[in-house]
């Protein structure tokens, strides 16, 4: 039996779960940091976005075209999101999975993100950068921590008032 390999991060947003879900899925390009550490495209015009709900896609688009990061597997606004994830250096059929839960908590929403399925990739896969399992999962946890920190920043910005 193969041991599951999962990176897990948790953050807290001072928003109701429905709004937290909307920020995560509708403002993805604002919180998904730019640059080669966080995006496959190095183009300054790249955009990361979810297209559609269940059955939709998570894509990165730039002037060169569209890269499908993965398909949306589950879309339950305010509660749950699950999607496939693949890097640009993945071979066809190589996929991992990201699950995001939006849990009501006092004063807002606890967002729990688990990126799993890394055990399905060979130990010398380029995405691992030559690291052993523990170091690689810690690196992926830090990668998602950087993104969820940016999510927290986007979610905490003042909402413009229309009068």
C-alpha positions as a Markdown table, in Angstrom:
| # | Residue | x | y | z |
|---|---|---|---|---|
| 1 | Unk | 0.0 | 0.0 | 0.0 |
| 2 | Unk | 1.3 | 3.5 | -0.9 |
| 3 | Unk | 1.3 | 6.1 | 1.8 |
| 4 | Unk | -0.7 | 9.2 | 0.8 |
| 5 | Unk | 1.3 | 12.3 | 0.2 |
| 6 | Unk | -0.7 | 15.4 | 1.1 |
| 7 | Unk | 0.3 | 19.1 | 1.7 |
| 8 | Unk | -2.3 | 20.9 | 4.0 |
| 9 | Unk | -2.7 | 24.5 | 4.9 |
| 10 | Unk | -5.3 | 26.4 | 6.8 |
| 11 | Unk | -6.1 | 30.1 | 6.9 |
| 12 | Unk | -8.8 | 32.3 | 8.4 |
| 13 | Unk | -10.9 | 34.9 | 6.5 |
| 14 | Unk | -13.1 | 37.4 | 8.3 |
| 15 | Unk | -15.8 | 36.7 | 5.7 |
| 16 | Unk | -18.9 | 34.5 | 5.7 |
| 17 | Unk | -18.2 | 31.1 | 3.9 |
| 18 | Unk | -20.2 | 32.1 | 0.8 |
| 19 | Unk | -18.2 | 35.3 | 0.3 |
| 20 | Unk | -14.9 | 33.5 | 1.1 |
| 21 | Unk | -15.8 | 30.9 | -1.6 |
| 22 | Unk | -16.6 | 33.8 | -4.1 |
| 23 | Unk | -13.2 | 35.5 | -3.4 |
| 24 | Unk | -11.4 | 32.2 | -3.8 |
| 25 | Unk | -13.1 | 31.3 | -7.1 |
| 26 | Unk | -14.0 | 34.7 | -8.7 |
| 27 | Unk | -10.9 | 36.7 | -7.7 |
| 28 | Unk | -8.3 | 34.0 | -8.2 |
| 29 | Unk | -6.1 | 36.1 | -10.4 |
| 30 | Unk | -5.8 | 38.7 | -7.6 |
| 31 | Unk | -4.6 | 36.3 | -4.9 |
| 32 | Unk | -2.7 | 33.7 | -7.1 |
| 33 | Unk | 0.6 | 35.4 | -7.0 |
| 34 | Unk | 2.5 | 36.3 | -10.1 |
| 35 | Unk | 6.0 | 35.2 | -11.0 |
| 36 | Unk | 7.9 | 32.0 | -11.7 |
| 37 | Unk | 7.5 | 30.7 | -8.2 |
| 38 | Unk | 3.7 | 30.6 | -8.3 |
| 39 | Unk | 2.8 | 30.5 | -12.0 |
| 40 | Unk | 3.8 | 28.3 | -14.8 |
| 41 | Unk | 3.8 | 31.2 | -17.3 |
| 42 | Unk | 6.5 | 33.8 | -16.8 |
| 43 | Unk | 4.6 | 36.3 | -18.9 |
| 44 | Unk | 3.5 | 39.4 | -17.0 |
| 45 | Unk | 0.1 | 39.2 | -18.6 |
| 46 | Unk | -0.8 | 35.7 | -17.3 |
| 47 | Unk | -4.2 | 35.3 | -15.8 |
| 48 | Unk | -5.3 | 32.4 | -13.5 |
| 49 | Unk | -9.0 | 31.8 | -13.3 |
| 50 | Unk | -11.8 | 29.3 | -12.7 |
| 51 | Unk | -14.1 | 28.8 | -15.7 |
| 52 | Unk | -17.6 | 27.6 | -14.7 |
| 53 | Unk | -18.6 | 25.6 | -11.8 |
| 54 | Unk | -18.6 | 21.8 | -11.5 |
| 55 | Unk | -17.1 | 20.4 | -14.7 |
| 56 | Unk | -15.4 | 23.7 | -15.4 |
| 57 | Unk | -11.7 | 24.3 | -15.4 |
| 58 | Unk | -8.9 | 26.1 | -13.6 |
| 59 | Unk | -6.7 | 27.7 | -16.3 |
| 60 | Unk | -3.7 | 30.0 | -16.7 |
| 61 | Unk | -3.8 | 32.1 | -19.8 |
| 62 | Unk | -1.2 | 34.4 | -21.4 |
| 63 | Unk | -0.4 | 35.8 | -24.8 |
| 64 | Unk | 0.9 | 32.3 | -25.8 |
| 65 | Unk | -2.4 | 30.6 | -25.1 |
| 66 | Unk | -4.3 | 28.7 | -22.4 |
| 67 | Unk | -2.9 | 26.0 | -20.1 |
| 68 | Unk | -5.5 | 23.9 | -18.3 |
| 69 | Unk | -4.2 | 23.3 | -14.7 |
| 70 | Unk | -7.2 | 21.0 | -14.1 |
| 71 | Unk | -10.9 | 20.3 | -14.2 |
| 72 | Unk | -13.3 | 21.2 | -11.4 |
| 73 | Unk | -14.5 | 18.0 | -9.8 |
| 74 | Unk | -16.8 | 19.5 | -7.1 |
| 75 | Unk | -18.2 | 23.0 | -6.7 |
| 76 | Unk | -20.4 | 23.7 | -3.7 |
| 77 | Unk | -20.5 | 27.4 | -3.1 |
| 78 | Unk | -19.8 | 28.4 | 0.5 |
| 79 | Unk | -18.7 | 24.9 | 1.4 |
| 80 | Unk | -16.4 | 22.9 | -0.8 |
| 81 | Unk | -14.3 | 23.0 | -3.9 |
| 82 | Unk | -12.3 | 20.2 | -5.4 |
| 83 | Unk | -10.2 | 20.3 | -8.6 |
| 84 | Unk | -7.4 | 18.5 | -10.5 |
| 85 | Unk | -4.0 | 20.1 | -10.5 |
| 86 | Unk | -1.1 | 19.6 | -12.8 |
| 87 | Unk | 2.0 | 21.4 | -13.5 |
| 88 | Unk | 3.3 | 22.4 | -16.9 |
| 89 | Unk | 6.0 | 19.7 | -16.6 |
| 90 | Unk | 3.5 | 16.9 | -16.0 |
| 91 | Unk | 3.1 | 14.2 | -18.6 |
| 92 | Unk | -0.4 | 13.4 | -20.0 |
| 93 | Unk | -2.4 | 11.6 | -17.3 |
| 94 | Unk | -0.2 | 12.9 | -14.4 |
| 95 | Unk | -2.6 | 14.7 | -12.0 |
| 96 | Unk | -2.9 | 15.6 | -8.4 |
| 97 | Unk | -6.0 | 16.9 | -6.6 |
| 98 | Unk | -6.7 | 20.0 | -4.5 |
| 99 | Unk | -9.6 | 20.1 | -2.0 |
| 100 | Unk | -10.7 | 23.3 | -0.4 |
| 101 | Unk | -13.2 | 23.4 | 2.5 |
| 102 | Unk | -14.8 | 26.6 | 3.7 |
| 103 | Unk | -15.8 | 26.0 | 7.3 |
| 104 | Unk | -17.9 | 28.4 | 9.3 |
| 105 | Unk | -16.0 | 29.6 | 12.4 |
| 106 | Unk | -16.5 | 32.4 | 14.9 |
| 107 | Unk | -15.9 | 35.7 | 13.2 |
| 108 | Unk | -15.5 | 34.3 | 9.7 |
| 109 | Unk | -14.4 | 31.2 | 7.7 |
| 110 | Unk | -11.6 | 28.7 | 8.2 |
| 111 | Unk | -10.3 | 27.8 | 4.8 |
| 112 | Unk | -8.7 | 24.3 | 4.8 |
| 113 | Unk | -6.7 | 23.4 | 1.6 |
| 114 | Unk | -5.3 | 19.9 | 1.0 |
| 115 | Unk | -3.2 | 19.1 | -2.1 |
| 116 | Unk | -3.0 | 15.4 | -2.4 |
| 117 | Unk | -2.1 | 12.6 | -4.7 |
| 118 | Unk | 1.6 | 13.3 | -4.9 |
| 119 | Unk | 2.3 | 9.6 | -4.3 |
| 120 | Unk | 1.0 | 8.9 | -7.9 |
| 121 | Unk | 4.1 | 10.7 | -9.3 |
| 122 | Unk | 7.4 | 8.9 | -9.5 |
| 123 | Unk | 10.0 | 9.8 | -6.9 |
| 124 | Unk | 12.3 | 11.4 | -9.5 |
| 125 | Unk | 9.5 | 13.5 | -11.1 |
| 126 | Unk | 10.9 | 17.0 | -11.9 |
| 127 | Unk | 8.2 | 18.7 | -9.8 |
| 128 | Unk | 9.9 | 17.3 | -6.7 |
| 129 | Unk | 13.2 | 19.1 | -7.4 |
| 130 | Unk | 15.2 | 16.1 | -6.1 |
| 131 | Unk | 13.7 | 16.4 | -2.6 |
| 132 | Unk | 12.6 | 13.5 | -0.4 |
| 133 | Unk | 8.9 | 13.2 | 0.4 |
| 134 | Unk | 9.0 | 15.1 | 3.6 |
| 135 | Unk | 11.0 | 18.0 | 2.2 |
| 136 | Unk | 8.8 | 18.1 | -0.9 |
| 137 | Unk | 5.5 | 18.2 | 1.0 |
| 138 | Unk | 6.9 | 20.9 | 3.3 |
| 139 | Unk | 7.9 | 22.9 | 0.2 |
| 140 | Unk | 4.4 | 22.5 | -1.3 |
| 141 | Unk | 2.8 | 23.5 | 2.0 |
| 142 | Unk | 4.9 | 26.7 | 1.9 |
| 143 | Unk | 3.9 | 27.3 | -1.7 |
| 144 | Unk | 0.2 | 27.1 | -0.8 |
| 145 | Unk | 0.8 | 29.1 | 2.4 |
| 146 | Unk | 2.2 | 31.9 | 0.2 |
| 147 | Unk | -1.0 | 31.8 | -2.0 |
| 148 | Unk | -3.4 | 31.6 | 1.0 |
| 149 | Unk | -1.6 | 34.5 | 2.6 |
| 150 | Unk | -2.3 | 36.5 | -0.5 |
| 151 | Unk | -5.9 | 35.2 | -0.4 |
| 152 | Unk | -6.2 | 36.6 | 3.1 |
| 153 | Unk | -4.9 | 40.0 | 1.9 |
| 154 | Unk | -7.4 | 40.2 | -1.0 |
| 155 | Unk | -10.2 | 39.0 | 1.2 |
| 156 | Unk | -9.5 | 41.7 | 3.8 |
| 157 | Unk | -9.5 | 44.7 | 1.5 |
| 158 | Unk | -12.3 | 47.2 | 1.9 |
| 159 | Unk | -15.3 | 46.7 | -0.2 |
| 160 | Unk | -16.2 | 49.8 | -2.2 |
| 161 | Unk | -19.5 | 51.3 | -1.1 |
| 162 | Unk | -22.1 | 52.2 | -3.7 |
| 163 | Unk | -24.5 | 55.0 | -2.6 |
